[in-house]
Amino acid sequence: MTGDERLERIEQKLDMILQRETIKDWYSTGEFGRLIGKAEFTVREHCRLGRLEAQKRRSGRGAHPAWVLSHQELLRYRREGLLPSPRSA
């Protein structure tokens, strides 16, 4: 591996870390999933089932709103985990 190739790999990894750790007000389900190590589908299901506090917002991609999750919800999830299932409450 040449020095240029090695430097490019290092830059790519740093870019991935910065993308993962950038604080935003709102995250898409894909972004939220990457931050917590879960699949986007899993995050959407938790939103749908009320296990994560999320809102539906127009996304500009099609007629259907998309789930978005706040930074506060990310912090809450990291501290406490999923909310109890509404059916078991």
N, CA and C atoms as an extended XYZ file, in Angstrom:
267
Properties=species:S:1:pos:R:3:atomname:S:1:resname:S:1:resid:I:1 pbc="F F F"
N         0.854       -1.171        0.000 N   MET     1
C         0.000        0.000        0.000 CA  MET     1
C         0.903        1.238        0.000 C   MET     1
N         0.625        2.143       -0.892 N   THR     2
C         1.426        3.363       -0.976 CA  THR     2
C         1.002        4.340        0.119 C   THR     2
N         1.827        5.347        0.316 N   GLY     3
C         1.504        6.365        1.311 CA  GLY     3
C         0.246        7.131        0.966 C   GLY     3
N         0.031        7.386       -0.337 N   ASP     4
C        -1.181        8.093       -0.764 CA  ASP     4
C        -2.430        7.271       -0.488 C   ASP     4
N        -2.364        5.970       -0.744 N   GLU     5
C        -3.519        5.096       -0.488 CA  GLU     5
C        -3.828        5.047        1.005 C   GLU     5
N        -2.786        4.957        1.795 N   ARG     6
C        -2.967        4.916        3.248 CA  ARG     6
C        -3.592        6.218        3.749 C   ARG     6
N        -3.093        7.343        3.240 N   LEU     7
C        -3.636        8.644        3.632 CA  LEU     7
C        -5.106        8.754        3.229 C   LEU     7
N        -5.452        8.278        2.048 N   GLU     8
C        -6.847        8.325        1.602 CA  GLU     8
C        -7.740        7.489        2.507 C   GLU     8
N        -7.274        6.300        2.914 N   ARG     9
C        -8.060        5.466        3.836 CA  ARG     9
C        -8.268        6.160        5.166 C   ARG     9
N        -7.227        6.806        5.676 N   ILE    10
C        -7.336        7.524        6.945 CA  ILE    10
C        -8.347        8.673        6.824 C   ILE    10
N        -8.283        9.423        5.720 N   GLU    11
C        -9.216       10.522        5.511 CA  GLU    11
C       -10.653       10.014        5.421 C   GLU    11
N       -10.874        8.881        4.751 N   GLN    12
C       -12.216        8.311        4.650 CA  GLN    12
C       -12.744        7.919        6.025 C   GLN    12
N       -11.897        7.318        6.849 N   LYS    13
C       -12.337        6.914        8.187 CA  LYS    13
C       -12.636        8.131        9.059 C   LYS    13
N       -11.828        9.172        8.958 N   LEU    14
C       -12.095       10.393        9.713 CA  LEU    14
C       -13.408       11.025        9.277 C   LEU    14
N       -13.667       11.020        7.973 N   ASP    15
C       -14.924       11.563        7.464 CA  ASP    15
C       -16.111       10.779        8.016 C   ASP    15
N       -15.995        9.451        8.082 N   MET    16
C       -17.069        8.616        8.641 CA  MET    16
C       -17.305        8.964       10.103 C   MET    16
N       -16.241        9.156       10.862 N   ILE    17
C       -16.369        9.494       12.281 CA  ILE    17
C       -17.048       10.851       12.443 C   ILE    17
N       -16.643       11.827       11.652 N   LEU    18
C       -17.263       13.154       11.732 CA  LEU    18
C       -18.735       13.109       11.375 C   LEU    18
N       -19.103       12.350       10.344 N   GLN    19
C       -20.511       12.227        9.967 CA  GLN    19
C       -21.307       11.585       11.086 C   GLN    19
N       -20.720       10.587       11.728 N   ARG    20
C       -21.421        9.868       12.787 CA  ARG    20
C       -21.595       10.736       14.024 C   ARG    20
N       -20.641       11.602       14.305 N   GLU    21
C       -20.662       12.371       15.547 CA  GLU    21
C       -21.173       13.803       15.381 C   GLU    21
N       -21.577       14.194       14.187 N   THR    22
C       -22.109       15.529       13.992 CA  THR    22
C       -23.456       15.658       14.696 C   THR    22
N       -23.572       16.652       15.544 N   ILE    23
C       -24.815       16.858       16.284 CA  ILE    23
C       -25.777       17.664       15.414 C   ILE    23
N       -26.973       17.151       15.277 N   LYS    24
C       -28.014       17.817       14.515 CA  LYS    24
C       -29.235       17.965       15.411 C   LYS    24
N       -30.137       18.881       15.044 N   ASP    25
C       -31.381       19.024       15.795 CA  ASP    25
C       -32.284       17.817       15.560 C   ASP    25
N       -32.344       17.339       14.306 N   TRP    26
C       -33.214       16.231       13.923 CA  TRP    26
C       -32.433       15.232       13.077 C   TRP    26
N       -32.728       13.948       13.261 N   TYR    27
C       -32.078       12.874       12.513 CA  TYR    27
C       -33.123       12.066       11.752 C   TYR    27
N       -32.754       11.627       10.562 N   SER    28
C       -33.603       10.681        9.842 CA  SER    28
C       -33.473        9.320       10.535 C   SER    28
N       -34.326        8.387       10.178 N   THR    29
C       -34.231        7.053       10.786 CA  THR    29
C       -32.908        6.379       10.421 C   THR    29
N       -32.411        6.633        9.209 N   GLY    30
C       -31.128        6.058        8.806 CA  GLY    30
C       -29.975        6.606        9.626 C   GLY    30
N       -29.963        7.925        9.823 N   GLU    31
C       -28.913        8.559       10.619 CA  GLU    31
C       -28.983        8.089       12.068 C   GLU    31
N       -30.177        8.054       12.617 N   PHE    32
C       -30.367        7.614       13.996 CA  PHE    32
C       -29.889        6.170       14.149 C   PHE    32
N       -30.252        5.328       13.188 N   GLY    33
C       -29.828        3.930       13.228 CA  GLY    33
C       -28.315        3.786       13.233 C   GLY    33
N       -27.625        4.560       12.393 N   ARG    34
C       -26.161        4.494       12.363 CA  ARG    34
C       -25.577        4.915       13.705 C   ARG    34
N       -26.169        5.927       14.333 N   LEU    35
C       -25.652        6.415       15.611 CA  LEU    35
C       -25.838        5.419       16.752 C   LEU    35
N       -26.888        4.601       16.671 N   ILE    36
C       -27.131        3.651       17.769 CA  ILE    36
C       -26.792        2.211       17.374 C   ILE    36
N       -26.314        2.013       16.153 N   GLY    37
C       -25.903        0.675       15.723 CA  GLY    37
C       -27.060       -0.253       15.383 C   GLY    37
N       -28.163        0.312       14.877 N   LYS    38
C       -29.336       -0.485       14.495 CA  LYS    38
C       -29.672       -0.221       13.036 C   LYS    38
N       -30.396       -1.131       12.424 N   ALA    39
C       -30.838       -0.959       11.044 CA  ALA    39
C       -31.921        0.107       10.966 C   ALA    39
N       -31.983        0.784        9.829 N   GLU    40
C       -33.010        1.816        9.636 CA  GLU    40
C       -34.407        1.238        9.811 C   GLU    40
N       -34.645        0.036        9.299 N   PHE    41
C       -35.955       -0.610        9.443 CA  PHE    41
C       -36.326       -0.753       10.916 C   PHE    41
N       -35.373       -1.156       11.736 N   THR    42
C       -35.615       -1.339       13.167 CA  THR    42
C       -36.012       -0.019       13.815 C   THR    42
N       -35.307        1.057       13.462 N   VAL    43
C       -35.631        2.375       14.015 CA  VAL    43
C       -37.044        2.788       13.598 C   VAL    43
N       -37.388        2.582       12.314 N   ARG    44
C       -38.741        2.931       11.847 CA  ARG    44
C       -39.796        2.148       12.612 C   ARG    44
N       -39.558        0.869       12.844 N   GLU    45
C       -40.519        0.051       13.595 CA  GLU    45
C       -40.672        0.554       15.024 C   GLU    45
N       -39.563        0.903       15.671 N   HIS    46
C       -39.642        1.431       17.037 CA  HIS    46
C       -40.419        2.747       17.058 C   HIS    46
N       -40.258        3.581       16.023 N   CYS    47
C       -41.034        4.827       15.919 CA  CYS    47
C       -42.513        4.487       15.781 C   CYS    47
N       -42.814        3.583       14.877 N   ARG    48
C       -44.206        3.208       14.609 CA  ARG    48
C       -44.884        2.633       15.846 C   ARG    48
N       -44.134        1.866       16.620 N   LEU    49
C       -44.688        1.217       17.814 CA  LEU    49
C       -44.647        2.117       19.061 C   LEU    49
N       -44.089        3.331       18.927 N   GLY    50
C       -44.032        4.239       20.066 CA  GLY    50
C       -42.914        3.944       21.044 C   GLY    50
N       -41.945        3.138       20.648 N   ARG    51
C       -40.818        2.808       21.527 CA  ARG    51
C       -39.716        3.867       21.472 C   ARG    51
N       -39.757        4.707       20.419 N   LEU    52
C       -38.902        5.883       20.300 CA  LEU    52
C       -39.820        7.071       20.062 C   LEU    52
N       -39.491        8.210       20.667 N   GLU    53
C       -40.289        9.409       20.465 CA  GLU    53
C       -39.870       10.051       19.155 C   GLU    53
N       -40.774       10.067       18.187 N   ALA    54
C       -40.451       10.579       16.857 CA  ALA    54
C       -41.640       11.356       16.304 C   ALA    54
N       -41.371       12.126       15.276 N   GLN    55
C       -42.416       12.888       14.604 CA  GLN    55
C       -42.388       12.556       13.122 C   GLN    55
N       -43.534       12.712       12.484 N   LYS    56
C       -43.613       12.553       11.034 CA  LYS    56
C       -43.473       13.932       10.405 C   LYS    56
N       -42.609       14.031        9.411 N   ARG    57
C       -42.408       15.293        8.701 CA  ARG    57
C       -42.349       15.031        7.206 C   ARG    57
N       -42.802       15.988        6.445 N   ARG    58
C       -42.691       15.898        4.975 CA  ARG    58
C       -41.220       15.837        4.614 C   ARG    58
N       -40.871       14.916        3.730 N   SER    59
C       -39.464       14.717        3.404 CA  SER    59
C       -39.082       15.202        2.025 C   SER    59
N       -40.052       15.514        1.165 N   GLY    60
C       -39.725       15.907       -0.190 CA  GLY    60
C       -39.529       14.723       -1.116 C   GLY    60
N       -39.595       13.513       -0.553 N   ARG    61
C       -39.463       12.299       -1.363 CA  ARG    61
C       -40.785       11.562       -1.314 C   ARG    61
N       -41.648       11.896       -2.221 N   GLY    62
C       -42.923       11.200       -2.280 CA  GLY    62
C       -43.983       11.865       -1.426 C   GLY    62
N       -45.135       11.239       -1.434 N   ALA    63
C       -46.298       11.823       -0.763 CA  ALA    63
C       -46.345       11.515        0.730 C   ALA    63
N       -45.523       10.611        1.196 N   HIS    64
C       -45.614       10.159        2.588 CA  HIS    64
C       -44.578       10.841        3.470 C   HIS    64
N       -44.993       11.321        4.638 N   PRO    65
C       -44.040       11.913        5.581 CA  PRO    65
C       -43.074       10.842        6.106 C   PRO    65
N       -41.922       11.294        6.542 N   ALA    66
C       -40.908       10.380        7.076 CA  ALA    66
C       -40.724       10.655        8.568 C   ALA    66
N       -40.337        9.625        9.310 N   TRP    67
C       -40.051        9.788       10.732 CA  TRP    67
C       -38.772       10.598       10.898 C   TRP    67
N       -38.755       11.475       11.886 N   VAL    68
C       -37.544       12.178       12.308 CA  VAL    68
C       -37.463       12.092       13.829 C   VAL    68
N       -36.241       12.051       14.324 N   LEU    69
C       -36.009       11.918       15.760 CA  LEU    69
C       -35.087       13.045       16.214 C   LEU    69
N       -35.391       13.614       17.356 N   SER    70
C       -34.622       14.759       17.860 CA  SER    70
C       -33.309       14.303       18.494 C   SER    70
N       -32.411       15.276       18.635 N   HIS    71
C       -31.148       14.989       19.329 CA  HIS    71
C       -31.430       14.636       20.793 C   HIS    71
N       -32.441       15.288       21.378 N   GLN    72
C       -32.803       14.969       22.758 CA  GLN    72
C       -33.242       13.512       22.893 C   GLN    72
N       -33.944       12.995       21.872 N   GLU    73
C       -34.358       11.589       21.905 CA  GLU    73
C       -33.146       10.674       21.803 C   GLU    73
N       -32.156       11.070       21.011 N   LEU    74
C       -30.919       10.289       20.924 CA  LEU    74
C       -30.249       10.215       22.289 C   LEU    74
N       -30.137       11.341       22.969 N   LEU    75
C       -29.524       11.356       24.303 CA  LEU    75
C       -30.341       10.517       25.284 C   LEU    75
N       -31.674       10.647       25.234 N   ARG    76
C       -32.542        9.866       26.124 CA  ARG    76
C       -32.375        8.378       25.854 C   ARG    76
N       -32.355        7.992       24.580 N   TYR    77
C       -32.201        6.583       24.230 CA  TYR    77
C       -30.873        6.031       24.740 C   TYR    77
N       -29.811        6.811       24.589 N   ARG    78
C       -28.495        6.350       25.054 CA  ARG    78
C       -28.471        6.174       26.571 C   ARG    78
N       -29.227        6.992       27.295 N   ARG    79
C       -29.291        6.878       28.763 CA  ARG    79
C       -30.215        5.754       29.215 C   ARG    79
N       -31.411        5.664       28.582 N   GLU    80
C       -32.488        4.831       29.120 CA  GLU    80
C       -32.911        3.663       28.242 C   GLU    80
N       -32.564        3.705       26.949 N   GLY    81
C       -33.018        2.641       26.050 CA  GLY    81
C       -34.404        2.921       25.505 C   GLY    81
N       -35.031        1.896       24.976 N   LEU    82
C       -36.354        2.042       24.373 CA  LEU    82
C       -37.401        2.378       25.427 C   LEU    82
N       -38.421        3.094       24.992 N   LEU    83
C       -39.566        3.357       25.864 CA  LEU    83
C       -40.369        2.063       26.009 C   LEU    83
N       -41.105        1.917       27.100 N   PRO    84
C       -41.939        0.715       27.255 CA  PRO    84
C       -42.996        0.670       26.138 C   PRO    84
N       -43.358       -0.503       25.769 N   SER    85
C       -44.388       -0.674       24.752 CA  SER    85
C       -45.699       -0.105       25.265 C   SER    85
N       -46.388        0.735       24.477 N   PRO    86
C       -47.664        1.308       24.932 CA  PRO    86
C       -48.690        0.229       25.295 C   PRO    86
N       -48.624       -0.912       24.637 N   ARG    87
C       -49.580       -1.999       24.910 CA  ARG    87
C       -49.328       -2.636       26.275 C   ARG    87
N       -48.070       -2.601       26.753 N   SER    88
C       -47.793       -3.240       28.036 CA  SER    88
C       -47.863       -2.252       29.195 C   SER    88
N       -48.074       -0.978       28.880 N   ALA    89
C       -48.115        0.036       29.947 CA  ALA    89
C       -49.432        0.016       30.688 C   ALA    89
